[in-house]
Amino acid sequence: MDSADGGLSVLEGVILCIVVVIFAVLVVHALNAPLDQPGGLVYSAVKENEGCLMLSGGVYGYALAERSINGVDLLCDRPDPSRMGAVSCSVSLFIGDMRSVDIGRAVVEVVTLGGAERLERTAGAPVWPGNWTIVRMGHTIPFLEADDDTLLEPGERFDLVIYPSRPLEPGEKFLIRIATPGGVPLKIERVVPSRITPVMDLG
């Protein structure tokens, strides 16, 4: 039939059939999809990164000495300015993560060629070797403040001090692993500078 007479050509009929089939497939798929679990690549990526930490700024090392970091005192029995005693870093949630994470329940380990040491969390000052602590809680959005608890929420940033029981030697490689409940561990790999100074930017 001639399409000029108001009828459908064969090509138009085929296209219409394809559109109807695609629409039917989409409707059937939507009706059979579970209601409580959205799908898609973006959702999968966000779901996989829930509870994941990321660095929010630089990592700094400190020579082994009694000092104060953000108002929290670090103590030691035998100061040694030729070795690195503590490390500080800031952590926040992965961009787009809308779930809070209890940093107070995190497992913090320092790994070197000599083995791994699991540090204890101390909530008070002063801080001794073999411990880690939260020294400051802030917010990445101006004029907002972090809650006064150990729950790291979207937009918040926590400054941590990691203080292994064994000081690190110049040139020594080390890894800090911070694992939160149910999250993917944050791994921070660095090398102690060959020249130890009171404060060192580890990158």
Secondary structure per residue as TSV (DSSP state, phi and psi in degrees):
chain	resnum	aa	ss	phi	psi
A	1	M	-	360.0	141.4
A	2	D	-	-78.4	128.8
A	3	S	G	-65.7	-19.9
A	4	A	G	-68.4	-21.9
A	5	D	G	-84.9	6.3
A	6	G	T	94.8	3.4
A	7	G	-	-95.5	-178.9
A	8	L	-	-98.9	137.5
A	9	S	-	-80.4	170.3
A	10	V	H	-62.3	-43.0
A	11	L	H	-62.0	-44.0
A	12	E	H	-63.6	-37.6
A	13	G	H	-64.6	-40.7
A	14	V	H	-64.4	-45.1
A	15	I	H	-61.8	-42.6
A	16	L	H	-62.6	-41.2
A	17	C	H	-62.6	-42.1
A	18	I	H	-62.5	-44.1
A	19	V	H	-62.6	-42.4
A	20	V	H	-64.0	-41.5
A	21	V	H	-64.8	-45.3
A	22	I	H	-61.2	-43.5
A	23	F	H	-61.3	-42.2
A	24	A	H	-64.3	-41.3
A	25	V	H	-62.6	-43.2
A	26	L	H	-63.6	-40.9
A	27	V	H	-64.3	-45.6
A	28	V	H	-62.4	-42.3
A	29	H	H	-63.7	-42.5
A	30	A	H	-65.4	-37.2
A	31	L	H	-72.2	-27.7
A	32	N	H	-92.2	-9.0
A	33	A	S	-72.8	142.1
A	34	P	-	-64.9	139.7
A	35	L	T	-74.9	-29.5
A	36	D	T	-90.8	0.0
A	37	Q	-	-135.4	100.0
A	38	P	-	-67.9	159.6
A	39	G	-	-121.4	-171.7
A	40	G	S	110.1	160.3
A	41	L	H	-65.6	-43.7
A	42	V	H	-64.3	-45.1
A	43	Y	H	-60.6	-42.7
A	44	S	H	-61.8	-41.4
A	45	A	H	-66.2	-42.7
A	46	V	H	-66.0	-42.8
A	47	K	H	-61.1	-40.7
A	48	E	H	-66.2	-29.3
A	49	N	T	-95.9	6.5
A	50	E	T	-63.1	133.1
A	51	G	T	77.6	9.1
A	52	C	-	-89.2	139.7
A	53	L	E	-95.9	155.5
A	54	M	E	-141.1	155.3
A	55	L	E	-68.0	141.2
A	56	S	E	-126.7	74.3
A	57	G	E	120.2	-166.2
A	58	G	E	-84.3	172.8
A	59	V	E	-116.9	133.2
A	60	Y	E	-125.6	144.4
A	61	G	E	-112.8	154.4
A	62	Y	E	-132.7	134.7
A	63	A	E	-60.9	150.2
A	64	L	E	-69.6	102.3
A	65	A	S	-162.8	159.7
A	66	E	-	-74.2	124.5
A	67	R	E	-154.0	177.9
A	68	S	E	-123.4	133.0
A	69	I	E	-122.4	115.9
A	70	N	T	52.7	39.5
A	71	G	T	82.7	2.6
A	72	V	E	-107.0	125.8
A	73	D	E	-80.8	135.0
A	74	L	E	-108.3	128.1
A	75	L	-	-115.6	158.5
A	76	C	-	-155.2	154.0
A	77	D	S	-75.1	-42.3
A	78	R	S	-128.7	92.7
A	79	P	-	-58.5	142.9
A	80	D	E	-147.3	95.5
A	81	P	E	-67.8	-4.6
A	82	S	E	-91.2	-1.3
A	83	R	E	-130.6	159.5
A	84	M	E	-93.1	129.7
A	85	G	E	-100.6	-42.9
A	86	A	E	-134.4	161.6
A	87	V	E	-132.5	140.7
A	88	S	E	-123.6	147.9
A	89	C	E	-155.9	162.3
A	90	S	E	-114.2	137.7
A	91	V	E	-125.8	150.3
A	92	S	E	-143.7	174.9
A	93	L	E	-77.7	152.7
A	94	F	-	-56.8	141.2
A	95	I	T	-57.3	129.1
A	96	G	T	94.3	-10.8
A	97	D	-	-75.0	125.8
A	98	M	-	-106.6	9.7
A	99	R	S	-104.8	143.6
A	100	S	-	-86.5	155.0
A	101	V	E	-129.3	134.9
A	102	D	E	-84.8	98.0
A	103	I	G	-65.9	-27.0
A	104	G	G	-61.5	-21.3
A	105	R	G	-101.7	9.1
A	106	A	-	-69.7	150.0
A	107	V	E	-101.0	121.1
A	108	V	E	-114.4	125.1
A	109	E	E	-127.4	146.6
A	110	V	E	-114.3	122.9
A	111	V	E	-114.9	128.1
A	112	T	E	-130.8	-179.2
A	113	L	T	-61.3	-24.5
A	114	G	T	-79.9	-7.9
A	115	G	E	132.0	-171.9
A	116	A	E	-113.8	139.8
A	117	E	E	-121.6	125.0
A	118	R	E	-91.0	121.0
A	119	L	E	-88.8	151.6
A	120	E	E	-91.8	146.4
A	121	R	E	-88.9	133.0
A	122	T	-	-115.9	133.7
A	123	A	-	-92.7	-14.3
A	124	G	S	-116.7	174.4
A	125	A	S	-109.0	153.8
A	126	P	S	-79.8	171.4
A	127	V	B	-109.8	130.4
A	128	W	-	-105.2	161.3
A	129	P	T	-55.5	147.0
A	130	G	T	93.3	7.3
A	131	N	E	-130.8	166.5
A	132	W	E	-137.2	159.4
A	133	T	E	-154.4	161.7
A	134	I	E	-93.5	117.9
A	135	V	E	-97.2	-20.9
A	136	R	E	-158.0	143.8
A	137	M	E	-120.0	126.0
A	138	G	E	-136.2	-176.2
A	139	H	E	-130.0	142.8
A	140	T	S	-81.1	-15.7
A	141	I	S	-96.4	126.3
A	142	P	T	-55.6	143.7
A	143	F	T	72.5	3.0
A	144	L	-	-107.2	149.7
A	145	E	-	-121.7	151.6
A	146	A	-	-75.4	151.5
A	147	D	-	-66.4	158.7
A	148	D	S	-91.2	57.2
A	149	D	S	-146.1	176.2
A	150	T	S	-89.4	7.8
A	151	L	E	-79.9	115.5
A	152	L	E	-83.7	115.6
A	153	E	-	-110.2	164.1
A	154	P	T	-53.1	130.7
A	155	G	T	91.6	-14.1
A	156	E	E	-88.9	156.1
A	157	R	E	-136.3	129.5
A	158	F	E	-110.6	133.3
A	159	D	E	-94.4	125.6
A	160	L	E	-113.0	149.0
A	161	V	E	-119.9	125.4
A	162	I	E	-111.2	123.2
A	163	Y	E	-129.6	84.4
A	164	P	-	-65.0	156.6
A	165	S	S	-72.3	-26.1
A	166	R	S	-106.1	124.0
A	167	P	-	-63.2	154.2
A	168	L	B	-100.1	140.0
A	169	E	-	-83.8	155.9
A	170	P	T	-57.0	134.6
A	171	G	T	81.4	-1.5
A	172	E	-	-79.1	134.8
A	173	K	E	-84.7	142.8
A	174	F	E	-148.4	160.4
A	175	L	E	-133.0	132.3
A	176	I	E	-106.1	127.1
A	177	R	E	-117.6	121.9
A	178	I	E	-116.6	111.0
A	179	A	E	-113.6	121.0
A	180	T	-	-97.4	156.5
A	181	P	T	-57.1	119.4
A	182	G	T	78.3	0.6
A	183	G	S	-106.0	167.8
A	184	V	-	-80.1	130.1
A	185	P	-	-61.2	140.0
A	186	L	E	-85.8	127.4
A	187	K	E	-115.6	126.8
A	188	I	E	-118.5	109.7
A	189	E	E	-104.9	128.9
A	190	R	E	-145.0	171.9
A	191	V	E	-125.7	134.3
A	192	V	-	-66.3	131.7
A	193	P	-	-58.5	151.0
A	194	S	S	-69.2	-25.6
A	195	R	S	-113.9	117.1
A	196	I	-	-86.2	127.4
A	197	T	-	-124.1	168.1
A	198	P	S	-54.4	-41.2
A	199	V	E	-132.1	131.1
A	200	M	E	-128.3	132.3
A	201	D	E	-83.3	112.7
A	202	L	-	-92.6	2.6
A	203	G	-	91.0	360.0
